[in-house]
Amino acid sequence: MVSPVIRPNLHTSRRDGRRRCPPGQRGITLLEMVTVMGIVAVLMAIGLPTYKYVTNANRVAAEVNGLLGDMQFARAEAIKEGSTVTVCVSSDGATCSPGATTWQNGWIVFSDVNADGTVDAGDQILRVQSAFAGNDTFIASNNASYVTFNREGFASSADVANGTLITLHATPASNSSTRCLNVSLVGLMAVQTYNQSANGFTCT
């Protein structure tokens, strides 16, 4: 008869009062935990500013390029249809906000048959941009609340004789996060960085 093999109980207490841990099961010491926490803190201190910069840069680029894309679309539609198309500040997505220069509140693109810078009966809204979710500001120079493109692609506005500059400031505002959308009288558009000049305007 084969005698049964008796395995030692690894969890039984030793004679010296200490418990015996099973093989492969070992906790971490306080020193090891503090060391890991220190490494994590250093990595966060290094990476967090970079992460914030990249996040702000991506957001600002998306905001200014959104208006640039809609302006280019409006100009292309005006040339294609042989009719005036207007981009104006709009807080409700249906009508223009007269005199408003705060483009961060949203804007619309619409066919402006009589080129008066307002949505009238028969005008068709082509695109709608809602207000910015954050606190970034997008302010036009020369009190430009709208920009109209005629059938030749030229840009005009009741408040703009020689073009306009719409300046985007991120929150918190800084030179590196400042972008400007320059719209010239002939309908040419370009995004500028801080202190960059074009067509007589300086991005500030």
N, C-alpha and C positions, 0 to 999 in steps of 0.2 A: 504493500500500500504506500502510495506516494504521499508524503507529508505536505500539507499546504504551505505555500510560501507566504510568510508574514511580512508585509511591507511596513516600514516605519511610518508613523503618523507625523507628517511634516509640520502640522499645526500644533502639536502638543508642546507644552512648555518645557523648556530645558531646566536642568537643575539649578542653573544660575539665575532663573527668573525671567530670562529673555525668550521671546517667542521666535521660533525658527521660521523664516520666510520660505515659501516654496521656490524652487529654482526658477529663474527668469522673472520673478516678481520683486521689483525693488523700487522704492519711492525716490523722490528727488529731495535733495537737501535744501536748506534755506539759502545757502550760498549760491547754489545753482539757479534757484528761482530768481534771486535778486539779480544775478548776472544776466539772465534772459530778459528780465524786465528792463534792465539798463540798455541792452542792445536794441530792444524794440523802441524805447524812448528816443535813442539817438537817430534811428532810421526815420522815425516820424518827424523829428525836428528837421532833418535834412530834406525829406520828401514832400512835406506838407506845403511849403512855399512854392515849390515847383508845380505841384498839383494845382494849387490855386491859380498860378499864372497861366498854366495851360487851359484850365477851365474858363477863365476870364477871356483869354485870347480867342478860344473857340466860340464863345458866346457872342463877343463883339463882332467877330468875322461873320457869323451867321446873321446878325441883326443888320449890319450895313450892307451885306451882300443881298439880303432880302429886298431892301429898298432899291438897290442897284438893279437887281433882276427885274423888278416890277417896272422901273423906269425904262429899261431897255425894251421890255415887252410892250409898254405903252407906245414908245416911239415906233417900234416895228409895226404895230397894229395901225397906227396913224398912216404910215407910208403905204402899207398893204391895202387898207380900206379907202385911202384917199380922203380921210375925214379926221377931224381933231379928236384926240384922246387925252384925257386929263388924269393926273394922279393927285389926290388931295388928302389932307389929314381928315380922318373920320374916326370918331369914337364909337359909333353905332354900327358901322359896316354897311350903311345904307345911304347916308347923306354926308356931305362935306361939313366940316366944322369951320365956319367963316372966321377968318382972322387968327386961327390957331396955328402956332408954329411948332407945337410939341408933337413931332412925328412918332414919338414913342407910344402915343395913345392909339396908334393904328392908322391905316390908310386904305383907300380904295382906288382901283383903276376903272374908269368908265368911259364910254363913248360920249363925248361932249359935243353934240351936234352944233350948238350955237356958240361954243367956245367961251362960255361965261364962267367957267370954274365951279359950277354947281350942278347937282343932279336934277334934271328937269324931266317932265313927262316925256317918255320916248327914249331917254338915255338908258343905255344898257350897262349894268355893272359887270365888269369882266373879271376882276380879281378883288379879293378882300384880305387884308392883313390885320389880324387882331392886335391888341395892345401888348406891349412887352410884359412878361411875367415879373421881372425884377424892377429895380429902381434906376436902370440906365436911362440917361436923357439923350434925346435926339432932336436938337434945336436947329431951325433954319435961320440963316442970316437974312437980312433985308425983309424980315417979316413974311417970308414966302410960306403960304399955307397950301398952295397947290402949284403944280407945274403942268402946263399944257403943251402938247406936241402937235404941230400942224401937219398937213399932208406931205410937206417936204422934209419933215423930221426936225424942224427947228423948235426950240423950246422957248416958251414965254410964260409970263405970269403978270397979274396986275401989279404985283409988288417988285417984280424983277425986270430990270431993263437989260442987264448984261450978264445974266447967269446968276446962279445962287450956290451957296455952300451950306450943306446940312451936316452939323457936327454931332458926332456920337461920343458921349462921355460915359464910361463904365462907372460902376459904383464899387469901391471908392474911386474917384476920378484920379487919373495919373496920365503923364505924358505918353507912356508906353501903351496905354489902353485907349487912347484917343484916336478916332478915325473920322474922316470927313468925306462926304460924297459931293463931288463938284459937278455941277451941271452947267455947261456953257450955253450960250445963246444959240449956237448952231446944233445943239442937241448932243454934243459929245459929253460922256460921263466917265469919271475916274474916281477911284478911292484913294485918298491921301492919308499919310501918317502925320503925326504932330509936327508942326513947324515946316511943313512942306508947302510950297507955293505953286499955284497953277491958275492961269487965266486971271491974274490979279488978286486972287484970294489966298489967304494963308490959313492953314488948318491949325487952330489953337484951341 
